[in-house]
Amino acid sequence: MRGWMSLALAGCVAAGALAGPWSTWRGPLGDGHSPEKGLPTTWGETQNLLWKAPLPGMGCSTPVVWGDSIFLTCVVEKDLLLLAYDTKGKEKWQAKLGSGNVPARTDEGNWASASAVTDGKHVWAFVASGDLACHAVDGTKVWAVNLQEKYGKFNIQFGMHSTPVLHDGKLFVQLLHTGAQLVIALDAATGKEAWKVTRPSEGTDENPHSYASPVLWQDGGKAYLVTHGNDHAVAHDLKDGHEIWRVVDLNPKDKYNKYLRFVASPVAAPGLIVVPTAKNGQVVGIKPGATGIVGPGSGHEQWRKPSNTPDVPSPLVADGLVYLCRENGTLICIDAASGQEYYQERTTAGRFRASPVLVDGHVLVTNRDKGTVTVVKAGKKFEKVADNTVPDVLAASPAIADGKIYLRGFKYLWAFGSPAR
């Protein structure tokens, strides 16, 4: 089993090397991997800065990049905007997606927190007003729909921030809140519903509120969707949404936590799916061939750790290792096959909201408050390479494309790279 796991997880990196631009919030395969090589490991206002572009408003969405276009969302007063920049930092166009905004806990985020997704010809963006729209990359609107009007008002404490998944001509969205528990597939070309399923759960109190995003598991020609929230992770068939497997006891009934809402999303590699929970709870490694109910002791579980889940940053899997970034900046490295812990080390003090990114043998971990990205050498031993700081708030995950590292702050969009490239 260990040998098979190592080959499968290494294959994920090999597949990533063939992938394209940074097309969604966790990169070309949705797993936090960048195939880029030769990027600088140190940067700042006076080092390896290519440009910075002032943003018209605040947002937490990760930039997505394809060709000469960068897309992200923001809030300007009450307008929810989709912004397009070129890769030299010049604004190309703006499009209004919807209206309204409620800040989350004053400074944590706002209604522009879900990231866009692009295929290089079109870009799709979703904001917490329920507005979901498709634009051509030149800014022409193709279609728009309000998911609250179509599927019911969102009843969620801090807003709906789930990033859609684009795959095989469909856009997959999870709407998990007190008012509804739905998983939806839309035709990406038209916005029309392809299928809709109700996702049942016995969760109560705050737990029906999910701030996680669905993820796509792929291995060769096989693929399925994983949704996360309301006490469970659930795999769905892509053709009609029916349930393939369900992870249970993430919030055990005998010690039920009424406030265990999920924020961190799972991560899917060909040989392993890592399911986080919240508030220092469990982390579970799932075998992708699972079926039915998956609980403690199930043969479909690779391992189950009782604590040290990331609360907001999503996990990272690479080369037989799993990296977990706690919300306080502690980076944990464990064995992907056994769950054995190799290290647990603090990077920098502060709040961490962005998910870690792997690039060229390094893990990038982002401190929200200090504007610091810590570069850690990938491997079983903790080795800090650099702390790189900009004068901004960094709640979004880094995006990497075409020899550039993009950081989206509250004030600026930053681009770093080697000037000679």
C-alpha positions as CSV (number, residue, x, y, z in Angstrom):
1,M,0.0,0.0,0.0
2,R,2.8,2.4,0.9
3,G,4.5,1.9,-2.4
4,W,1.3,2.4,-4.4
5,M,0.6,5.6,-2.4
6,S,4.0,7.0,-3.1
7,L,3.7,6.3,-6.9
8,A,0.2,7.8,-7.0
9,L,1.2,10.9,-5.1
10,A,4.3,11.4,-7.2
11,G,2.2,11.1,-10.3
12,C,0.1,14.0,-9.2
13,V,3.2,16.2,-9.3
14,A,4.1,14.8,-12.8
15,A,0.6,15.5,-14.0
16,G,0.9,19.1,-12.6
17,A,4.0,19.7,-14.7
18,L,1.8,19.4,-17.8
19,A,-0.9,21.7,-16.6
20,G,-1.7,25.2,-17.8
21,P,-2.0,28.6,-16.2
22,W,-3.4,29.4,-12.7
23,S,-7.0,28.8,-13.7
24,T,-8.6,28.5,-10.3
25,W,-7.8,29.4,-6.7
26,R,-5.6,26.4,-6.1
27,G,-3.9,26.2,-9.5
28,P,-4.2,24.2,-12.7
29,L,-5.3,21.0,-11.0
30,G,-7.0,22.6,-8.0
31,D,-4.4,21.1,-5.6
32,G,-2.1,24.0,-4.8
33,H,0.7,22.8,-7.1
34,S,2.6,25.0,-9.6
35,P,4.7,23.5,-12.3
36,E,6.9,26.6,-12.5
37,K,10.6,26.4,-12.1
38,G,13.3,29.0,-11.3
39,L,11.2,31.5,-9.4
40,P,12.9,33.6,-6.8
41,T,12.6,32.5,-3.2
42,T,13.1,36.0,-1.8
43,W,11.1,39.2,-2.7
44,G,9.7,42.4,-1.4
45,E,9.2,46.1,-2.2
46,T,12.9,46.4,-3.2
47,Q,13.7,42.9,-4.4
48,N,12.3,41.0,-7.4
49,L,9.2,43.3,-7.6
50,L,8.0,43.5,-11.2
51,W,5.0,45.8,-10.5
52,K,2.2,46.5,-8.1
53,A,-1.2,47.7,-9.2
54,P,-3.6,49.6,-6.8
55,L,-6.9,47.9,-6.4
56,P,-10.2,49.9,-6.3
57,G,-11.6,47.9,-3.4
58,M,-11.1,45.2,-0.9
59,G,-11.5,41.5,-1.6
60,C,-10.1,38.1,-0.6
61,S,-10.4,36.1,-3.9
62,T,-7.2,34.6,-5.3
63,P,-6.3,36.0,-8.7
64,V,-6.6,33.5,-11.6
65,V,-4.3,33.9,-14.6
66,W,-4.4,32.8,-18.2
67,G,-2.3,34.2,-21.0
68,D,-2.3,38.0,-20.7
69,S,-5.2,38.2,-18.3
70,I,-5.6,38.2,-14.5
71,F,-9.0,38.1,-13.0
72,L,-10.2,38.8,-9.4
73,T,-13.2,40.3,-7.6
74,C,-13.6,43.2,-5.2
75,V,-16.1,45.4,-3.4
76,V,-16.3,49.1,-4.2
77,E,-18.8,50.7,-1.8
78,K,-21.8,48.3,-2.5
79,D,-20.8,47.2,-6.0
80,L,-19.4,43.7,-6.4
81,L,-16.9,43.8,-9.3
82,L,-15.0,41.4,-11.5
83,L,-11.7,43.0,-12.5
84,A,-9.4,42.1,-15.4
85,Y,-5.7,43.2,-15.5
86,D,-3.0,42.4,-17.9
87,T,0.2,40.7,-16.8
88,K,2.0,44.1,-16.6
89,G,-0.4,45.4,-14.0
90,K,-2.7,47.5,-16.3
91,E,-6.4,47.3,-15.7
92,K,-8.2,46.0,-18.8
93,W,-11.9,46.2,-17.7
94,Q,-14.4,46.0,-14.9
95,A,-17.8,44.3,-14.8
96,K,-20.4,44.7,-12.1
97,L,-21.6,41.3,-10.8
98,G,-24.1,42.5,-8.2
99,S,-24.7,44.7,-5.2
100,G,-24.5,44.5,-1.5
101,N,-21.8,43.7,1.1
102,V,-21.5,42.7,4.8
103,P,-18.0,42.6,6.2
104,A,-17.1,39.4,8.0
105,R,-16.0,40.1,11.6
106,T,-15.0,43.6,10.6
107,D,-11.8,42.8,8.7
108,E,-11.8,39.1,7.9
109,G,-13.4,39.4,4.5
110,N,-16.4,40.6,2.5
111,W,-18.7,39.5,-0.3
112,A,-15.9,39.2,-2.8
113,S,-14.2,36.2,-1.3
114,A,-14.9,33.4,-3.8
115,S,-12.3,33.2,-6.5
116,A,-13.1,33.2,-10.2
117,V,-12.3,30.4,-12.6
118,T,-11.2,30.6,-16.3
119,D,-10.5,28.5,-19.3
120,G,-8.7,31.2,-21.2
121,K,-11.7,32.0,-23.3
122,H,-14.2,32.8,-20.6
123,V,-14.2,33.7,-16.9
124,W,-16.8,32.7,-14.3
125,A,-17.2,34.6,-11.1
126,F,-19.5,34.2,-8.0
127,V,-20.1,36.6,-5.2
128,A,-22.0,36.4,-1.9
129,S,-25.0,38.3,-3.2
130,G,-25.7,35.1,-5.1
131,D,-24.7,36.5,-8.5
132,L,-22.9,34.2,-10.8
133,A,-21.8,35.4,-14.2
134,C,-19.8,34.3,-17.3
135,H,-17.8,36.8,-19.3
136,A,-15.7,36.5,-22.3
137,V,-12.1,37.4,-21.5
138,D,-12.6,40.7,-23.3
139,G,-15.3,41.6,-20.8
140,T,-18.4,40.8,-22.8
141,K,-21.1,39.4,-20.6
142,V,-22.3,35.9,-21.8
143,W,-24.8,35.1,-19.1
144,A,-25.7,35.8,-15.5
145,V,-27.9,34.2,-12.9
146,N,-28.7,34.9,-9.2
147,L,-28.5,31.7,-7.3
148,Q,-30.5,33.1,-4.3
149,E,-33.3,34.0,-6.6
150,K,-33.2,30.5,-8.2
151,Y,-32.5,28.3,-5.2
152,G,-33.6,30.3,-2.1
153,K,-32.2,33.0,0.1
154,F,-28.8,32.2,1.7
155,N,-29.0,31.8,5.5
156,I,-25.3,31.8,6.4
157,Q,-23.6,33.9,9.1
158,F,-20.6,35.3,7.2
159,G,-21.7,35.0,3.6
160,M,-21.5,32.4,0.8
161,H,-17.9,32.2,-0.3
162,S,-17.6,28.9,-2.1
163,T,-15.6,28.9,-5.3
164,P,-17.2,27.0,-8.2
165,V,-15.4,24.1,-10.0
166,L,-15.1,24.1,-13.8
167,H,-14.8,20.7,-15.5
168,D,-15.9,19.2,-18.8
169,G,-18.2,22.0,-19.7
170,K,-20.0,22.2,-16.4
171,L,-19.7,24.5,-13.4
172,F,-20.2,22.8,-10.0
173,V,-21.4,24.8,-7.0
174,Q,-22.1,23.8,-3.4
175,L,-24.7,25.9,-1.5
176,L,-24.6,24.6,2.1
177,H,-26.4,26.8,4.6
178,T,-29.3,26.7,7.1
179,G,-31.9,27.3,4.4
180,A,-30.7,24.6,1.9
181,Q,-28.1,21.9,1.4
182,L,-27.7,21.7,-2.4
183,V,-25.1,20.7,-4.9
184,I,-25.7,22.0,-8.4
185,A,-24.2,21.5,-11.9
186,L,-24.7,24.3,-14.4
187,D,-23.9,24.3,-18.1
188,A,-20.9,26.5,-18.3
189,A,-21.8,27.9,-21.7
190,T,-25.4,28.9,-20.8
191,G,-25.8,28.9,-17.0
192,K,-28.7,26.5,-17.3
193,E,-29.1,23.8,-14.7
194,A,-27.7,20.4,-15.7
195,W,-28.6,18.7,-12.4
196,K,-29.3,19.5,-8.7
197,V,-29.2,17.2,-5.7
198,T,-30.1,17.7,-2.1
199,R,-27.2,16.8,0.3
200,P,-28.8,15.5,3.5
201,S,-27.2,15.9,6.9
202,E,-28.2,15.8,10.6
203,G,-26.0,18.8,11.4
204,T,-27.5,21.5,13.6
205,D,-26.8,25.1,14.9
206,E,-24.0,26.7,13.0
207,N,-22.7,23.6,11.3
208,P,-24.9,23.7,8.1
209,H,-23.0,26.9,7.3
210,S,-20.1,25.8,5.0
211,Y,-17.4,28.3,3.8
212,A,-15.5,25.5,2.0
213,S,-15.3,25.0,-1.7
214,P,-16.0,21.8,-3.6
215,V,-12.9,20.0,-5.1
216,L,-12.5,17.7,-8.1
217,W,-10.7,14.4,-7.7
218,Q,-9.1,13.1,-10.9
219,D,-7.0,10.1,-11.8
220,G,-6.6,9.5,-15.5
221,G,-10.1,9.4,-17.0
222,K,-11.8,9.0,-13.6
223,A,-13.2,11.9,-11.7
224,Y,-15.8,12.9,-9.1
225,L,-16.7,16.0,-7.0
226,V,-16.2,16.3,-3.3
227,T,-18.3,18.7,-1.3
228,H,-17.5,19.7,2.3
229,G,-19.7,21.0,5.1
230,N,-22.5,20.2,7.6
231,D,-20.4,17.6,9.5
232,H,-19.5,15.6,6.3
233,A,-17.4,15.3,3.2
234,V,-19.3,13.7,0.4
235,A,-18.3,12.5,-3.1
236,H,-20.7,13.0,-6.0
237,D,-20.9,11.4,-9.4
238,L,-20.3,14.1,-12.1
239,K,-23.1,12.9,-14.4
240,D,-26.1,13.3,-12.0
241,G,-24.7,14.2,-8.6
242,H,-25.6,11.0,-6.8
243,E,-23.6,10.2,-3.6
244,I,-20.6,7.8,-4.0
245,W,-19.2,8.0,-0.4
246,R,-19.7,10.0,2.8
247,V,-17.2,10.6,5.6
248,V,-18.9,10.5,9.0
249,D,-17.9,11.2,12.6
250,L,-16.1,14.4,11.7
251,N,-18.2,15.9,14.4
252,P,-18.9,13.0,16.7
253,K,-22.4,12.9,18.2
254,D,-21.2,12.0,21.7
255,K,-19.3,15.2,22.0
256,Y,-21.1,17.3,19.4
257,N,-19.7,20.8,18.7
258,K,-22.5,23.1,17.6
259,Y,-20.0,25.6,16.1
260,L,-17.9,23.2,14.0
261,R,-18.6,25.0,10.7
262,F,-16.1,24.0,7.9
263,V,-14.0,26.6,6.2
264,A,-10.9,24.7,4.9
265,S,-11.6,22.7,1.8
266,P,-10.4,19.1,1.2
267,V,-7.5,18.5,-1.2
268,A,-7.5,15.7,-3.7
269,A,-4.5,13.8,-5.2
270,P,-4.8,10.7,-7.3
271,G,-3.9,8.4,-4.3
272,L,-5.3,10.4,-1.4
273,I,-8.0,12.8,-0.4
274,V,-7.3,14.9,2.8
275,V,-10.4,16.0,4.6
276,P,-9.9,18.8,7.3
277,T,-12.5,19.8,9.9
278,A,-12.3,22.9,12.1
279,K,-11.3,24.3,15.5
280,N,-8.3,21.9,16.1
281,G,-10.4,18.9,15.3
282,Q,-9.8,15.8,13.2
283,V,-8.0,15.4,9.8
284,V,-8.8,12.3,7.8
285,G,-7.0,10.7,4.8
286,I,-9.5,9.0,2.5
287,K,-8.7,6.4,-0.2
288,P,-10.2,7.7,-3.5
289,G,-11.8,4.3,-4.3
290,A,-14.0,4.6,-1.2
291,T,-17.7,3.8,-1.4
292,G,-20.6,4.2,1.0
293,I,-20.2,5.3,4.6
294,V,-16.6,6.0,5.6
295,G,-16.0,6.2,9.4
296,P,-13.3,5.4,12.0
297,G,-11.9,2.0,11.3
298,S,-13.2,1.8,7.8
299,G,-11.0,0.1,5.2
300,H,-11.6,3.2,3.0
301,E,-9.7,5.4,5.5
302,Q,-5.9,5.7,5.1
303,W,-5.6,7.4,8.5
304,R,-7.5,9.6,10.9
305,K,-5.7,12.1,13.1
306,P,-7.7,13.3,16.2
307,S,-6.5,16.9,16.2
308,N,-4.4,19.6,14.5
309,T,-6.7,20.3,11.5
310,P,-6.2,23.6,9.7
311,D,-9.2,25.7,10.5
312,V,-9.1,28.0,7.4
313,P,-6.1,27.1,5.1
314,S,-6.7,24.0,3.0
315,P,-4.2,21.1,3.1
316,L,-1.5,20.4,0.6
317,V,-0.3,17.0,-0.7
318,A,3.0,16.5,-2.4
319,D,5.6,13.7,-2.9
320,G,4.1,11.4,-0.3
321,L,3.7,14.2,2.3
322,V,0.8,16.2,3.6
323,Y,1.2,19.8,4.8
324,L,-1.3,21.3,7.2
325,C,-1.1,25.1,7.9
326,R,-2.9,26.0,11.1
327,E,-4.5,29.4,11.4
328,N,-1.8,30.5,13.8
329,G,1.0,29.9,11.3
330,T,2.1,26.5,12.5
331,L,3.1,24.2,9.6
332,I,2.7,20.5,10.2
333,C,4.2,17.8,7.9
334,I,2.8,14.3,8.0
335,D,3.3,11.1,6.0
336,A,0.6,10.7,3.4
337,A,0.4,6.9,3.7
338,S,0.5,6.5,7.5
339,G,-0.4,9.9,9.0
340,Q,2.9,9.9,11.0
341,E,3.9,13.4,11.9
342,Y,7.4,14.5,10.9
343,Y,7.3,18.0,12.3
344,Q,5.2,20.8,13.7
345,E,6.9,24.2,13.5
346,R,5.7,27.8,13.7
347,T,6.5,30.0,10.7
348,T,5.5,33.5,11.8
349,A,3.0,34.8,14.4
350,G,-0.3,36.2,13.2
351,R,-3.5,35.1,11.4
352,F,-3.3,32.7,8.4
353,R,-6.2,32.5,6.0
354,A,-4.5,31.6,2.6
355,S,-3.8,28.0,1.6
356,P,-0.3,26.8,1.1
357,V,1.2,26.5,-2.4
358,L,3.9,24.2,-3.7
359,V,6.4,25.5,-6.3
360,D,9.8,24.2,-7.4
361,G,10.4,22.2,-4.2
362,H,9.1,24.9,-1.8
363,V,6.0,25.4,0.2
364,L,4.6,29.0,0.4
365,V,2.8,29.8,3.6
366,T,1.0,33.2,3.8
367,N,0.6,35.4,7.0
368,R,-2.5,37.6,6.5
369,D,-1.7,40.3,9.0
370,K,2.0,40.8,8.5
371,G,1.8,40.5,4.7
372,T,4.6,37.8,5.0
373,V,5.0,34.8,2.8
374,T,7.3,32.2,4.4
375,V,9.1,29.9,2.0
376,V,9.8,26.5,3.4
377,K,11.8,23.8,1.7
378,A,9.5,20.8,0.9
379,G,10.5,17.6,2.8
380,K,10.3,15.7,6.1
381,K,12.6,18.2,7.8
382,F,11.5,21.8,8.5
383,E,13.8,24.2,6.8
384,K,12.8,27.9,6.5
385,V,14.3,29.5,3.4
386,A,12.9,33.1,3.6
387,D,10.3,35.4,5.1
388,N,9.1,37.8,2.4
389,T,7.0,40.8,3.5
390,V,5.0,43.4,1.7
391,P,3.0,46.3,3.3
392,D,-0.4,44.8,2.7
393,V,-2.9,42.4,4.1
394,L,-2.7,39.0,2.4
395,A,-5.9,36.9,2.9
396,A,-5.8,35.4,-0.6
397,S,-3.7,32.4,-1.7
398,P,-0.7,33.1,-3.9
399,A,-1.1,32.5,-7.7
400,I,1.8,31.5,-9.9
401,A,1.9,31.6,-13.7
402,D,4.4,32.4,-16.5
403,G,7.4,33.1,-14.2
404,K,5.5,35.3,-11.8
405,I,4.3,35.1,-8.3
406,Y,1.1,37.1,-7.8
407,L,-0.1,38.2,-4.3
408,R,-3.4,39.8,-3.9
409,G,-3.6,42.2,-1.0
410,F,-6.3,44.4,0.3
411,K,-4.6,47.4,-1.3
412,Y,-2.5,46.1,-4.2
413,L,-2.1,43.3,-6.7
414,W,1.6,42.4,-6.5
415,A,3.8,40.6,-9.1
416,F,7.2,39.2,-8.3
417,G,9.7,37.4,-10.4
418,S,13.2,37.5,-11.8
419,P,13.5,40.7,-14.0
420,A,15.8,38.8,-16.5
421,R,13.1,36.3,-17.3
